[in-house]
């Protein structure tokens, strides 16, 4: 903040609010923010009924939590940020002087255009500047405690995926399988309970497997079709995503060959992931494997992970793709996702990993082969 000359930072991403304060509730569907002044204590602003819950999760004392009136919720002519801006001024959170600059999270899913306009109008003479994921970049290198949470999330992800691969079968409804996956995610392991994921289980099947991010229907799984399964294990909001592919019956040659190539590509990626390497270099290692077989992949092959709230479990910082020269560091965590989406069919293999001082640690221990189901 000092380097950017921010008098204060308005944090609206619920994952960032959680990271900074511990506040954890499904309250982000209404406006809320943490205002972090350059000097002094941060203040959490939330709907009054939710502000009361901060005492159960956040480290903030009561005097650092304020609730705005219920009458401001979902009104066309007034907005909670009208009230928040007024309290920011009254509390002196942005200081005084010429050319005061306040940072805001311009790409946060929960900071709307109306919120920006209300905040801007309520802070006349203040220059608002996009913080460009400032807190997200602070989060990108994990502490030892955070890595422990990621490992727990990985164990939950593995257990949920094992349930999924057993549950997908000819004649079963997709929604019934999704229910079993969700139960496994929530139940967690014997030692650690699970949390709700930022993204629901995704189950593109048949021709739909040729595109990512489809969820489920009440249709039945059919013999001779493949299904890609992408889910996450979650513990205390830390996410370890995982993807696998299951084929119901004998796989066609093109699917079996692609699975073998992608498995080899994954091995090369994991061997190349090292502190000091760049994201560009990791993608180049992958591309060197698949290009020999005439395959290409336009989308990135991974991204940083950690804390997550709906609608995304990614940190929106480092992506493993061409032209990205971010230098990797020990403590960073990635979802390495090698999805090959073809015309009417697809294959996915992914791993959640953590960078160590001399290599990479897989957060799951599941076979990387194509699963053959019944």
Secondary structure, DSSP 8 states (H G I E B T S, - for coil): -TTTT-SEEEE--HHHHHHHH----S-TTS--EEEEESSS--EEEEEHHHHTTHHHH----GGGEEEE-GGGTT-SS--HHHHHHHHHHHTTTT--SSS-EEEE-TT-TT--HHHHHHHHHHSTT-EEEE--SHHHHHHTS--HHHHHHHHHHHHHHHHHHHHHHHH--TT-BHHHHHHHHHHHHHH--SSS-----SS--B--BGGGGGSS-----S-B--TT-EEEEEEEEEETTEEEEEEEEEEESS--HHHHHHHHHHHHHHHHHHHH--TT-BHHHHHHHHHHHHHTTT----S-SEEEEEEEETTEEEEEEEE-STT---B--TT-EEEEEEEEE-SS-EEEEEEEEEE-SSSEEES-----S-EEE-
